[in-house]
Amino acid sequence: MRRPLPNVLSIALMLAAAGLLLSPSASSAQSGSGTRSNVVRGGVAYASRDDAMQFADEVAARRNLDRDQVRATIGAARMLPNVPRLMLPAPTGTPKNWAIYRSRFIDPVRIAAGVRFWRNNADTLARAEAEYGVPPEIIVGIVGVETIYGRNMGNFRVIDALATLAFDFPQAHPRAAERQAFFRSELESFLGIESRTAGDPMAPVGSYAGAMGMPQFMPSSIAKYAVDFDGDGRIDLVNDAADVIGSVANYFKAFGWKPGVPPIFPVRFDIARLQKAVLLAPDIVPTFSADSFVAGGAVLDGDALRYPGLLALVELQNGDDPPSYVAGTKNFYVITRYNWSSYYAMSVIELGREVRAAIEQ
């Protein structure tokens, strides 16, 4: 039975901060696995920044936290000089290439690791599907794309990454104000979580954006969606595959996953009737019934023609080669709520399919 987050999360994060939740396989993994020996070190501390200290005071007041402790924690965070650059989008005009993007995630190493993960956790994956409606291949695809099943969980101190993006987000970013506000909210969420632990808030490590664990949850996602799926009294997203599987499934259910609905259907075009601009106008938001999709020049077959929900035309560019297209359902859109990229969603889908095919051979 899953327990409420406030009762269990503090225990897991306290143990993680003490290094007690790193399994031998995780602690001996390649650089970037999140071990203490290869943590990226920051530069100047934020203790001297008036804006950071004002934010600390505001967080302490909003969350009824110890003011001195919050100021000390944020003050000890260090600016990571390379992180703001990593947040900038690719230069305008840089061609996207689905084939190249796909090759980064669909490879023999990741597929073999996915097969082991699935076989080792088959019962838990089946239970998650029964409870949340999310099929195993989607969960396996997510964990594989995110961290290769825990091999690469990041090596940036979370407090440093979040503070850097909260106070030094690159102003050249086209959505700088919105994104900086997001990371300030995530920093506040992280501080709220850490306030319930006796661990060291300097210890947790993750991605350069502050995501943590096998599923790379941001702090707010941990607070909202992480579950104790094996009922052991704690939530551990670093080593406990059951908690990882349940938490990912819970995330998708919360965003509206529809059980039994495929995320994509194949699509072709009737060039004589094609209104591609109309079909692409809503981007990946499901907008068209199957009939209106076909009326716009899309060609669907079989189950897609009988699909009662709404569809979106998803375009995947291939550099100088012709784009690839699929018809995306609501579930495709739900996958993009994990990472707002149709290329990412397709990688999750295809990795999961490849792993399932290998399992069924």
C-alpha positions as CSV (number, residue, x, y, z in Angstrom):
1,M,0.0,0.0,0.0
2,R,1.4,3.4,-1.0
3,R,1.9,5.9,1.8
4,P,1.5,9.6,1.7
5,L,4.5,11.5,0.3
6,P,5.3,13.7,3.4
7,N,5.7,10.5,5.6
8,V,8.1,8.7,3.4
9,L,10.0,11.0,1.1
10,S,12.1,12.6,3.8
11,I,13.4,9.2,4.8
12,A,14.5,8.3,1.3
13,L,16.1,11.7,0.6
14,M,17.9,11.6,3.9
15,L,19.4,8.2,3.1
16,A,20.2,9.4,-0.5
17,A,22.0,12.4,1.0
18,A,24.0,10.1,3.1
19,G,24.9,8.0,0.1
20,L,23.0,5.0,1.5
21,L,20.6,4.5,-1.5
22,L,23.3,4.0,-4.1
23,S,23.5,0.4,-5.1
24,P,26.8,-1.2,-6.1
25,S,25.8,-1.1,-9.8
26,A,24.9,2.6,-9.6
27,S,28.0,3.6,-7.6
28,S,30.3,1.9,-10.0
29,A,28.7,3.1,-13.2
30,Q,30.2,5.4,-15.8
31,S,31.0,9.1,-15.2
32,G,27.7,10.9,-14.8
33,S,26.1,8.3,-12.6
34,G,25.7,10.7,-9.7
35,T,28.4,9.4,-7.4
36,R,30.2,11.7,-5.1
37,S,33.6,11.2,-6.6
38,N,32.7,12.8,-10.0
39,V,30.3,15.6,-8.9
40,V,30.7,18.7,-11.0
41,R,32.0,21.5,-8.8
42,G,30.7,25.1,-9.0
43,G,32.3,28.4,-8.7
44,V,31.2,31.5,-6.7
45,A,28.8,30.8,-3.8
46,Y,25.5,32.7,-3.7
47,A,25.9,33.9,-0.1
48,S,27.0,37.3,-1.4
49,R,24.1,37.7,-3.8
50,D,21.3,40.0,-2.5
51,D,18.8,38.6,-4.9
52,A,19.5,35.0,-3.7
53,M,19.3,36.0,0.0
54,Q,16.0,37.9,-0.6
55,F,14.6,34.8,-2.3
56,A,15.7,32.7,0.7
57,D,13.8,35.0,3.0
58,E,10.7,34.8,0.9
59,V,10.8,31.0,0.7
60,A,11.3,30.7,4.5
61,A,8.3,32.9,5.1
62,R,6.1,31.2,2.5
63,R,6.9,27.7,3.8
64,N,7.4,28.5,7.4
65,L,11.0,27.3,7.3
66,D,13.9,28.3,9.5
67,R,15.2,31.5,7.9
68,D,18.8,31.0,8.8
69,Q,18.9,27.5,7.5
70,V,17.4,28.4,4.2
71,R,19.8,31.3,3.8
72,A,22.7,29.0,4.7
73,T,21.6,26.4,2.2
74,I,21.1,28.8,-0.7
75,G,24.2,30.7,0.3
76,A,26.3,27.6,0.1
77,A,25.1,26.8,-3.4
78,R,27.6,27.6,-6.1
79,M,27.2,29.0,-9.6
80,L,27.8,26.4,-12.3
81,P,29.3,28.5,-15.2
82,N,28.5,26.1,-18.0
83,V,24.9,25.4,-17.1
84,P,23.3,28.6,-18.4
85,R,24.9,27.9,-21.8
86,L,23.4,24.3,-21.8
87,M,19.9,25.8,-21.5
88,L,20.1,27.9,-24.7
89,P,18.2,26.5,-27.7
90,A,20.0,25.5,-30.8
91,P,20.8,28.5,-33.1
92,T,18.0,29.5,-35.5
93,G,18.2,27.5,-38.7
94,T,19.9,24.5,-37.1
95,P,18.2,21.6,-38.9
96,K,16.5,18.9,-36.8
97,N,17.2,15.3,-37.7
98,W,15.0,12.6,-36.4
99,A,17.3,9.8,-37.7
100,I,20.3,11.2,-35.8
101,Y,18.2,11.9,-32.7
102,R,16.8,8.4,-32.7
103,S,20.2,6.8,-33.0
104,R,21.3,8.4,-29.7
105,F,18.6,6.4,-27.8
106,I,17.8,3.3,-29.9
107,D,21.0,1.3,-29.8
108,P,22.0,-2.3,-28.8
109,V,23.4,-1.3,-25.4
110,R,20.2,0.5,-24.3
111,I,17.9,-2.2,-25.7
112,A,19.9,-4.9,-23.9
113,A,19.7,-2.9,-20.6
114,G,16.0,-2.5,-21.2
115,V,15.5,-6.2,-21.6
116,R,17.2,-6.8,-18.3
117,F,15.2,-4.1,-16.6
118,W,11.9,-5.5,-17.9
119,R,12.7,-9.1,-17.0
120,N,13.9,-8.1,-13.6
121,N,10.7,-6.1,-12.9
122,A,8.1,-7.9,-15.0
123,D,5.6,-8.4,-12.1
124,T,5.9,-4.7,-11.0
125,L,5.5,-3.5,-14.6
126,A,2.3,-5.6,-14.9
127,R,1.0,-4.3,-11.6
128,A,1.6,-0.7,-12.7
129,E,-0.3,-1.3,-15.9
130,A,-3.2,-2.8,-14.0
131,E,-3.3,0.1,-11.5
132,Y,-2.5,3.1,-13.8
133,G,-3.2,1.8,-17.3
134,V,0.3,2.6,-18.6
135,P,1.9,-0.3,-20.6
136,P,5.3,-1.6,-19.7
137,E,7.0,-0.5,-22.9
138,I,6.2,3.2,-22.2
139,I,7.7,3.0,-18.6
140,V,10.7,1.0,-19.9
141,G,11.1,3.5,-22.7
142,I,11.1,6.5,-20.3
143,V,13.6,5.1,-17.9
144,G,15.9,3.9,-20.7
145,V,15.9,7.3,-22.5
146,E,16.3,9.2,-19.3
147,T,19.2,7.4,-17.6
148,I,19.8,4.0,-19.3
149,Y,18.1,2.4,-16.3
150,G,20.1,4.2,-13.7
151,R,23.5,4.2,-15.3
152,N,23.6,7.9,-15.9
153,M,21.6,9.9,-13.3
154,G,23.7,13.1,-13.5
155,N,26.7,14.4,-11.6
156,F,25.7,18.0,-10.7
157,R,24.8,19.0,-7.2
158,V,21.1,19.6,-7.4
159,I,21.3,22.7,-5.2
160,D,24.0,24.2,-7.5
161,A,22.1,23.4,-10.7
162,L,18.8,24.8,-9.4
163,A,20.3,27.9,-7.9
164,T,22.3,28.7,-11.1
165,L,19.1,28.5,-13.2
166,A,17.1,30.4,-10.6
167,F,19.4,33.3,-10.3
168,D,21.6,33.2,-13.5
169,F,19.3,31.8,-16.2
170,P,20.5,33.0,-19.6
171,Q,18.7,36.1,-20.6
172,A,19.3,35.4,-24.2
173,H,16.8,32.5,-24.0
174,P,13.6,33.4,-25.8
175,R,11.5,32.5,-22.8
176,A,14.0,33.6,-20.1
177,A,11.5,35.1,-17.6
178,E,9.2,32.1,-17.8
179,R,12.0,29.6,-17.5
180,Q,13.7,31.4,-14.7
181,A,10.5,31.6,-12.7
182,F,10.1,27.8,-13.3
183,F,13.5,27.1,-11.8
184,R,12.9,29.4,-8.9
185,S,9.8,27.3,-8.2
186,E,11.8,24.1,-8.5
187,L,14.4,25.4,-6.1
188,E,11.7,26.3,-3.6
189,S,10.2,22.8,-4.0
190,F,13.6,21.2,-3.4
191,L,14.2,23.3,-0.3
192,G,10.7,22.3,1.0
193,I,11.6,18.6,0.5
194,E,15.0,18.9,2.1
195,S,13.5,20.7,5.1
196,R,11.8,17.5,6.1
197,T,15.1,15.5,6.2
198,A,18.1,15.3,8.5
199,G,20.4,14.9,5.6
200,D,22.8,17.2,3.8
201,P,21.0,19.4,1.2
202,M,24.4,19.7,-0.5
203,A,24.5,16.0,-1.2
204,P,21.8,15.1,-3.8
205,V,23.1,15.0,-7.3
206,G,21.3,14.9,-10.7
207,S,21.2,16.5,-14.1
208,Y,22.3,20.1,-15.0
209,A,18.7,21.1,-14.8
210,G,18.2,19.6,-11.3
211,A,16.4,16.4,-12.2
212,M,17.0,13.4,-10.0
213,G,17.0,9.6,-9.9
214,M,16.3,6.9,-12.5
215,P,13.3,8.7,-13.9
216,Q,14.9,12.2,-13.7
217,F,12.0,13.8,-11.7
218,M,12.2,17.5,-11.0
219,P,11.6,18.4,-7.3
220,S,8.0,19.4,-7.9
221,S,7.3,16.1,-9.7
222,I,8.8,14.2,-6.8
223,A,6.4,16.1,-4.5
224,K,3.4,15.5,-6.7
225,Y,3.8,12.2,-8.4
226,A,6.4,10.0,-6.6
227,V,4.9,6.9,-4.9
228,D,6.1,4.2,-2.6
229,F,5.0,1.5,-5.0
230,D,6.5,-1.4,-3.0
231,G,5.1,-0.3,0.3
232,D,8.4,-0.4,2.2
233,G,7.8,3.0,3.9
234,R,10.0,5.2,1.8
235,I,10.3,6.6,-1.8
236,D,13.6,5.8,-3.5
237,L,13.9,6.9,-7.1
238,V,17.7,6.1,-7.1
239,N,17.7,2.4,-6.5
240,D,14.2,1.1,-6.0
241,A,12.9,0.0,-9.4
242,A,9.4,-0.5,-8.0
243,D,9.1,3.1,-6.8
244,V,10.5,4.3,-10.2
245,I,8.0,2.3,-12.2
246,G,5.0,3.3,-10.0
247,S,6.0,6.9,-10.0
248,V,6.4,7.1,-13.8
249,A,3.1,5.4,-14.3
250,N,1.4,7.7,-11.7
251,Y,2.9,10.7,-13.6
252,F,1.3,9.6,-16.9
253,K,-2.0,8.8,-15.3
254,A,-2.1,12.3,-13.7
255,F,-1.6,13.9,-17.1
256,G,-4.4,12.0,-18.7
257,W,-3.0,8.7,-20.1
258,K,-5.8,6.7,-21.7
259,P,-5.5,2.9,-21.1
260,G,-5.5,0.8,-24.3
261,V,-4.9,3.7,-26.7
262,P,-1.8,3.6,-28.8
263,P,0.3,6.8,-28.8
264,I,0.7,6.9,-32.6
265,F,-0.8,5.5,-35.8
266,P,0.9,5.3,-39.2
267,V,-0.1,8.0,-41.6
268,R,0.3,8.6,-45.4
269,F,-0.9,11.4,-47.6
270,D,-3.2,11.8,-50.5
271,I,-1.2,14.5,-52.2
272,A,-4.2,15.7,-54.3
273,R,-6.2,16.6,-51.2
274,L,-3.5,17.3,-48.7
275,Q,-3.8,20.4,-46.5
276,K,-0.6,19.9,-44.6
277,A,-0.4,23.4,-43.3
278,V,-3.9,23.0,-41.8
279,L,-3.0,19.7,-40.2
280,L,0.2,21.0,-38.8
281,A,-1.2,24.3,-37.5
282,P,-2.1,22.9,-34.0
283,D,1.4,21.4,-33.7
284,I,1.2,18.2,-31.6
285,V,-2.1,19.1,-29.7
286,P,-4.7,16.5,-30.7
287,T,-7.3,18.5,-32.6
288,F,-8.8,16.5,-35.5
289,S,-11.3,13.6,-35.5
290,A,-10.3,10.7,-37.8
291,D,-12.8,12.0,-40.4
292,S,-11.5,15.5,-40.4
293,F,-8.0,14.2,-40.4
294,V,-8.8,12.2,-43.6
295,A,-10.6,15.2,-45.1
296,G,-7.4,17.1,-44.8
297,G,-5.6,14.6,-47.0
298,A,-4.2,12.2,-44.4
299,V,-4.6,8.5,-45.1
300,L,-5.3,6.3,-42.1
301,D,-5.8,2.5,-42.0
302,G,-7.4,-0.1,-39.8
303,D,-7.8,0.9,-36.1
304,A,-6.8,4.5,-36.8
305,L,-9.9,5.0,-38.9
306,R,-12.0,3.8,-36.0
307,Y,-10.2,5.7,-33.4
308,P,-12.8,7.8,-31.5
309,G,-10.5,10.4,-30.1
310,L,-8.7,13.4,-31.5
311,L,-5.5,13.2,-33.6
312,A,-2.5,15.5,-34.3
313,L,-0.2,15.4,-37.3
314,V,3.4,15.0,-35.9
315,E,6.2,16.0,-38.2
316,L,9.7,14.8,-37.5
317,Q,12.3,16.5,-39.7
318,N,15.2,14.6,-41.1
319,G,17.7,17.2,-42.0
320,D,17.9,17.5,-45.8
321,D,15.8,14.3,-46.3
322,P,12.0,14.3,-46.3
323,P,10.4,14.5,-42.9
324,S,8.7,11.5,-41.2
325,Y,5.1,11.7,-40.1
326,V,2.8,9.9,-37.6
327,A,-0.7,10.5,-36.3
328,G,-0.4,11.3,-32.6
329,T,-3.2,10.5,-30.1
330,K,-3.8,12.0,-26.7
331,N,-1.3,9.5,-25.3
332,F,1.5,10.9,-27.6
333,Y,0.7,14.3,-26.2
334,V,0.9,12.9,-22.6
335,I,4.4,11.6,-23.3
336,T,5.5,15.1,-24.3
337,R,4.4,16.4,-20.9
338,Y,7.4,14.5,-19.5
339,N,9.7,16.2,-22.0
340,W,8.1,18.8,-24.4
341,S,9.6,17.3,-27.6
342,S,7.9,15.1,-30.2
343,Y,11.4,13.7,-30.9
344,Y,11.8,12.7,-27.3
345,A,8.3,11.1,-27.3
346,M,9.1,9.1,-30.4
347,S,12.3,7.9,-28.9
348,V,10.5,6.7,-25.8
349,I,7.9,4.9,-28.0
350,E,10.4,3.2,-30.2
351,L,12.8,2.2,-27.5
352,G,9.9,0.6,-25.6
353,R,8.9,-1.2,-28.8
354,E,12.4,-2.5,-29.5
355,V,12.7,-3.8,-25.9
356,R,9.3,-5.5,-26.1
357,A,10.2,-7.1,-29.4
358,A,13.5,-8.4,-27.9
359,I,11.6,-9.8,-24.9
360,E,9.1,-11.6,-27.1
361,Q,11.6,-13.2,-29.4
